[in-house]
Amino acid sequence: MAWPHAGCGRECALSISSVSVSNSPQPNQADEGWQQFAQLVRSVNAGDLPAAQQAFAKFTESPAGELAQANSNGRLAQALSKI
């Protein structure tokens, strides 16, 4: 990744490497919450109201859902409040 640097008048490069966690065999509660959010989106897109309601309930009760709603001005919290 390269961009003009204000102080040097030339492009500077930044190297980014991937990070992986191999010692975590089971997803944590936040990951499960985001999986429920993904399920909510899939259910809404498929028009499956019962599945969407179930996924919404599980997501909003999860740590990920609590985090998403923590900033009431955030776009995700505003969208969730309209559901």
C-alpha positions as CSV (number, residue, x, y, z in Angstrom):
1,M,0.0,0.0,0.0
2,A,1.5,3.4,-1.0
3,W,0.3,7.0,-0.6
4,P,1.9,10.4,-0.9
5,H,3.6,11.4,2.4
6,A,3.1,15.0,3.4
7,G,6.7,15.4,4.7
8,C,8.7,13.8,2.0
9,G,7.1,14.6,-1.4
10,R,7.3,11.0,-2.5
11,E,5.4,7.8,-2.0
12,C,5.9,5.9,1.2
13,A,5.0,2.3,1.5
14,L,3.3,0.4,4.4
15,S,3.5,-3.3,4.6
16,I,0.6,-5.1,6.2
17,S,0.7,-8.8,7.0
18,S,-2.2,-11.0,8.0
19,V,-2.8,-12.1,11.5
20,S,-4.2,-15.5,12.5
21,V,-5.1,-17.1,15.8
22,S,-4.5,-20.9,15.7
23,N,-5.0,-21.7,19.3
24,S,-8.7,-20.8,19.5
25,P,-10.6,-23.9,18.4
26,Q,-14.1,-22.6,19.3
27,P,-15.5,-19.2,18.4
28,N,-16.1,-16.8,21.3
29,Q,-19.4,-15.3,22.1
30,A,-18.8,-12.2,20.1
31,D,-18.0,-14.3,17.0
32,E,-21.2,-16.2,17.5
33,G,-23.2,-13.0,17.8
34,W,-21.7,-11.7,14.5
35,Q,-22.6,-15.1,12.9
36,Q,-26.2,-14.5,14.1
37,F,-26.1,-11.1,12.5
38,A,-25.0,-12.7,9.2
39,Q,-27.8,-15.2,9.6
40,L,-30.2,-12.2,10.2
41,V,-29.1,-10.7,6.9
42,R,-29.4,-13.9,5.0
43,S,-32.9,-14.5,6.5
44,V,-34.1,-11.0,5.6
45,N,-32.8,-11.3,2.1
46,A,-34.5,-14.7,1.7
47,G,-37.8,-13.3,3.1
48,D,-37.8,-15.8,5.9
49,L,-39.4,-13.8,8.7
50,P,-39.4,-16.5,11.4
51,A,-35.7,-17.2,10.9
52,A,-34.9,-13.5,10.8
53,Q,-36.8,-12.9,14.1
54,Q,-34.9,-15.7,15.7
55,A,-31.5,-14.5,14.5
56,F,-32.4,-10.9,15.5
57,A,-33.2,-12.1,19.1
58,K,-30.0,-14.1,19.4
59,F,-27.9,-11.3,17.9
60,T,-29.3,-8.5,20.1
61,E,-28.7,-10.7,23.2
62,S,-25.1,-11.4,22.3
63,P,-22.0,-9.4,23.3
64,A,-21.7,-8.4,19.6
65,G,-25.3,-7.1,19.6
66,E,-24.7,-5.2,22.8
67,L,-21.5,-3.7,21.2
68,A,-23.4,-2.8,18.0
69,Q,-26.1,-1.0,20.0
70,A,-23.7,0.8,22.4
71,N,-23.3,3.8,20.2
72,S,-26.9,4.9,19.6
73,N,-25.7,7.3,16.8
74,G,-24.0,4.5,14.9
75,R,-25.6,3.3,11.6
76,L,-25.9,-0.3,12.8
77,A,-27.7,0.7,16.1
78,Q,-30.0,3.0,14.2
79,A,-30.8,0.2,11.7
80,L,-31.4,-2.3,14.5
81,S,-33.7,0.1,16.3
82,K,-36.0,0.2,13.2
83,I,-36.4,-3.5,13.0
